[in-house]
Amino acid sequence: MGVKKHLPNAITCANLFSGCVGIVFTFQDNLIFAAYAIFLAAIFDFFDGFASRVLQSFSGIGKDLDSLADMVSFGVLPSAIMYMLMLQTKQIPNVSEWLNFIAFLIPVFSALRLAKFNNDTRQAESFIGLPTPANAILIASIPLILSQYSNVAHYILKPYVLSAFIIVMCALLVAELPLMSLKFKDRDFNKNFYRYLLLLFSAILILFFKFAAVPVVIVMYITLSLIQLKFADHTLAGGSKK
């Protein structure tokens, strides 16, 4: 039982280890492997929560450890990737040397997001603001898309385009935006309809478009979450009228 108790935290540590390795790859200018490190960390992040629920192993240390690991893997690592991408843009004299540092707003807002999550009782069943793993996965997809479609670099690798992207993503991290959790508490189709829908379309898009599908999947996630919220509000309103 002792080993089972520590299994979720061990998986969380694997998440943290992946993030640290990804940072090394980033500053070796190997953004592809750095992006893969984020995807690997996200897998560990999913399974540590899954293991906790299955083994009924919850603790304050586990919660804090999870946030610390996420801060590195989904805060610092994606910001390092964005910083390296900023360096690849056509530098603007007397501007770019300072503008490049805008990439490090990502860990700042990721820290705010994680702190809010740990202390916001509204986020027990859903999220308020874009989860840090989703933000990191979206950023990780950029170097992979550039390697897959080199012709899009002309549109993406511009200092003001990347800066605007960073500002938007930082705003989404702390926005009062209700988003559904992807945790399945049971297999009931009606309760999990939007989750199943998201997984189905995500699988199809990734199958055909590979990493280029990731931005579309994130937009779909936000859209389906808002639709789910709208229908939930209508259901509650209808119930109250009765």
C-alpha positions in Angstrom: 0.0 0.0 0.0 3.0 2.3 0.7 4.2 2.1 -2.9 0.7 2.8 -4.2 0.4 5.8 -2.0 3.5 7.4 -3.5 2.8 6.4 -7.1 0.9 9.7 -8.1 3.7 11.8 -6.7 6.3 9.8 -8.6 4.4 10.4 -11.8 4.2 14.1 -11.0 8.0 14.1 -10.5 8.3 12.5 -14.0 6.3 15.5 -15.3 8.8 17.8 -13.6 11.8 15.9 -14.9 10.4 16.1 -18.5 10.0 19.9 -18.1 13.6 20.3 -16.9 14.9 18.2 -19.8 12.8 20.2 -22.2 14.4 23.4 -21.0 17.9 22.0 -21.7 16.7 21.1 -25.2 15.3 24.6 -25.7 18.6 26.3 -25.0 20.4 23.8 -27.2 18.1 25.3 -29.9 16.4 21.9 -30.3 12.8 23.2 -30.1 11.3 20.0 -31.6 12.6 17.8 -28.7 11.6 20.6 -26.3 8.1 20.5 -27.7 8.0 16.7 -27.3 9.0 17.2 -23.7 5.9 19.3 -23.1 3.7 16.6 -24.6 5.4 14.0 -22.5 4.9 16.1 -19.4 1.2 16.6 -20.2 0.8 12.8 -20.4 2.4 12.4 -16.9 0.2 15.3 -15.7 -2.9 13.4 -16.8 -1.9 10.1 -15.3 -0.9 11.5 -11.9 -4.4 12.8 -11.4 -5.8 9.6 -12.8 -3.7 7.5 -10.4 -4.7 9.7 -7.5 -8.4 9.1 -8.2 -8.0 5.4 -8.8 -5.8 4.8 -5.7 -7.7 7.4 -3.6 -4.4 8.9 -2.7 -4.8 12.6 -2.2 -2.6 14.9 -0.1 -1.6 18.5 0.3 1.9 17.7 -0.7 0.7 16.0 -3.9 -1.4 19.1 -4.7 1.6 21.5 -4.1 4.0 19.2 -6.0 1.6 19.1 -9.0 1.5 22.9 -9.2 5.3 23.2 -8.8 5.8 20.6 -11.6 3.3 22.4 -13.8 5.0 25.7 -13.2 8.2 24.3 -14.8 6.8 22.1 -17.5 3.9 24.3 -18.6 5.2 27.7 -17.5 8.9 28.1 -17.8 9.5 25.6 -20.6 6.9 27.1 -23.0 8.2 30.6 -22.2 11.8 29.4 -23.1 10.4 28.0 -26.4 8.7 31.3 -27.2 11.9 33.2 -26.3 13.9 31.2 -28.8 11.2 31.7 -31.4 11.3 35.4 -30.8 15.1 35.3 -31.5 14.4 33.7 -34.9 12.2 36.6 -36.0 13.6 39.5 -38.0 15.0 41.6 -35.1 13.9 45.3 -34.9 16.8 47.5 -33.9 16.5 49.0 -30.3 13.2 47.1 -29.9 13.6 43.4 -30.3 16.3 43.1 -27.6 13.6 44.1 -25.1 10.6 42.8 -26.8 12.0 39.3 -26.8 11.6 39.2 -23.0 7.8 39.4 -23.3 8.0 35.6 -23.6 8.6 35.4 -19.9 5.2 36.8 -19.1 4.0 33.2 -19.7 5.4 31.8 -16.5 4.2 34.9 -14.6 0.6 34.4 -15.7 1.0 30.6 -15.4 1.9 31.1 -11.7 -1.2 33.3 -11.3 -3.3 30.7 -13.0 -2.0 27.9 -10.8 -2.4 29.9 -7.6 -6.0 30.8 -8.5 -6.7 27.1 -9.2 -5.3 26.0 -5.9 -7.5 28.5 -4.0 -10.6 28.8 -6.1 -13.4 26.5 -4.8 -15.3 27.0 -8.1 -12.7 25.0 -9.9 -13.4 21.7 -8.2 -15.4 20.3 -11.2 -14.3 22.6 -14.0 -11.8 25.3 -14.8 -11.9 29.1 -14.8 -9.4 30.3 -17.4 -7.3 28.2 -19.8 -5.4 25.4 -18.0 -1.6 25.7 -18.1 -1.2 22.3 -19.9 -3.5 23.5 -22.8 -1.5 26.7 -23.1 1.8 24.9 -23.1 0.6 22.3 -25.7 -0.5 25.1 -28.0 2.9 26.7 -27.7 4.6 23.4 -28.2 2.8 22.9 -31.4 4.3 26.0 -33.0 7.9 24.7 -33.7 6.3 21.4 -34.8 4.0 23.2 -37.2 7.0 25.2 -38.5 8.9 21.9 -39.2 5.8 20.4 -40.8 4.9 23.5 -43.0 8.0 25.6 -43.4 6.1 28.1 -45.6 4.1 29.4 -42.7 7.2 30.7 -40.9 6.9 33.9 -43.0 3.5 34.6 -41.2 4.3 33.3 -37.7 7.9 34.3 -37.1 7.3 38.0 -36.8 8.0 39.8 -33.5 4.7 41.6 -33.2 2.7 38.4 -34.2 4.4 36.4 -31.5 4.1 39.2 -29.0 0.4 39.5 -29.6 0.0 35.8 -29.3 1.8 35.8 -26.0 -0.4 38.6 -24.6 -3.6 36.8 -25.7 -2.6 33.5 -24.2 -1.6 35.2 -20.9 -5.0 36.9 -20.8 -6.7 33.5 -21.4 -4.8 31.9 -18.5 -6.3 34.3 -15.9 -9.6 35.2 -17.7 -12.9 34.5 -15.9 -13.6 32.0 -18.7 -15.5 28.8 -17.5 -14.0 25.7 -19.3 -14.9 22.1 -18.8 -12.6 19.6 -17.2 -11.6 16.5 -19.2 -11.8 14.3 -16.2 -14.3 11.4 -16.7 -15.9 10.6 -13.3 -18.2 8.0 -15.0 -19.0 6.7 -18.5 -22.5 8.2 -18.8 -22.7 9.5 -22.4 -25.1 12.3 -21.7 -23.0 13.7 -18.8 -19.8 13.5 -20.9 -21.3 14.3 -24.3 -19.1 17.4 -24.9 -16.0 15.6 -23.7 -16.6 12.7 -26.0 -17.3 15.1 -28.9 -14.1 17.0 -28.2 -12.0 13.8 -28.1 -13.6 12.4 -31.3 -13.0 15.6 -33.4 -9.6 16.0 -31.9 -8.6 12.5 -32.9 -9.9 13.0 -36.4 -8.1 16.4 -36.8 -4.8 15.1 -35.5 -5.0 12.1 -37.7 -5.3 14.2 -40.8 -3.4 17.4 -39.9 -1.0 16.2 -37.2 0.4 19.0 -35.1 -1.3 21.7 -37.2 -4.6 20.5 -35.6 -3.6 21.6 -32.1 -4.6 25.3 -32.4 -8.0 24.2 -33.8 -8.4 21.7 -31.0 -7.8 24.4 -28.4 -10.3 26.7 -30.0 -12.8 23.8 -30.2 -12.2 23.1 -26.5 -13.0 26.7 -25.5 -16.0 26.8 -27.9 -17.5 23.5 -26.7 -17.0 24.6 -23.1 -19.0 27.8 -23.7 -21.7 25.8 -25.5 -21.9 23.4 -22.6 -22.2 26.2 -20.1 -24.9 27.9 -22.2 -27.0 24.7 -22.3 -26.4 24.1 -18.6 -27.7 27.6 -17.8 -30.8 27.0 -20.0 -31.4 23.7 -18.2 -31.2 25.3 -14.8 -33.4 28.2 -15.9 -36.0 25.7 -17.2 -35.8 23.7 -14.0 -36.3 26.8 -11.9 -39.4 27.8 -13.8 -41.1 24.5 -12.9 
